[in-house]
Amino acid sequence: MNKKRILLALFLIYFVFAILLNSVGTVILQVINNYGISKSSASVLEGFKDLPIAIVSFLVASWLPRLGYKKAMLIALAIVACATLAMPLYPAFGTAKLLFLCVGISFALVKVSVYSTIGLVAADRKQHAGITNTLEGFFMIGVLSAYWVFGYFIDSDHPQSHSWLNVYWLLSALCIFTFVLVLFTSFDEHEAAPPDSSGPVRDFFEMLGLMARPLVCVFVLTAFLYVLVEQALGSWLPTFNNEILKLPAAMSVQVTSIYAFCLAVGRLSAGYVMRRMNWYPVMNICVLAMGAMVLLALPLTQNVALDPNVSWSTAPVAAFLFPFIGLFMAPIYPGINSVMLSSLPKHQHAPMTGLLVIFSALGGTTGSLITGYVFGRFNGHFAFYLTLVPIGLMLASLFFFKRHVDRNAG
């Protein structure tokens, strides 16, 4: 196998999906402006993305090795290439729903395939860790790129313009290029050939068996609450910037890249911190800092006056301050995942990861739906203040998670 070419293909795949997955907030803003969709209705786009990820991730775990990782990647890229082409050709809210449905289904195929392929090309554990970290780094670069790529195509002077849809020609071309690269790259998957497998039915009952353990229940609740907050803020921050902070549409999207940048910095620095400190105080400090950031930044967003000539130098301070909540959020998710998986024998890591994917997807959908409803029914300030509820619950769930981890270790 040409390992460098395979890795290039994997990085490009993750880069493309990072842009598509994290464009939900931008698309929510644009469908509200373009098609007159209500905020509560637009919030369902998160569900069209997350629910297929949860459902398909569970279903593919048993049969994907038989299908083949390369074939799964090609199918996923072909699906999203067609879906992105449909966006400018058939501009409608229904097409946006179809796009994220396709992205969710495809990412479920990609996530299992990409991580499984890393195991085939890595020579040892250190190399595996290095490749995985680089892959996640590319994902965060894609997240950051999404805000600027979409922001470039948005016409702030004409909010109802469909010019932003031209970004999908670029994304479709990137999907096609990656498809061709994967197609003509040789994958040796003989080591991944499955033995007599237990099948999806037994896998399902193994997952149900894990859910009977208090440790697992508290863990999935904590993960659910975290993703609820992360997606509530990430999906609705562009709209918050536009409507509450009175920023132009393009700038509203671009400023949100600060949030993604802070998540990236937090994730990259978390490994260094977690190797030197106990995980529990770090998690508590992060959760408390999240709540403090909400209480500190949101009062600064009150009564912002419309400035038709607003620029980066004259934008409200809150536009730059509030996204820094991502710096404190970032270490929580990988931190609790690492603690949970290291508390289980290795043969239970796969069903545990399946549960994590399902509850993470449900948390993301719930966060976006609740925030969209409250945003539309009341206002953006109240919607974002409401995140203090799951943040407080997260603090409590971490306490019980720590207790059950210690009992499990004993």
Disulfide bonds with the S-S distance in Angstrom:
none
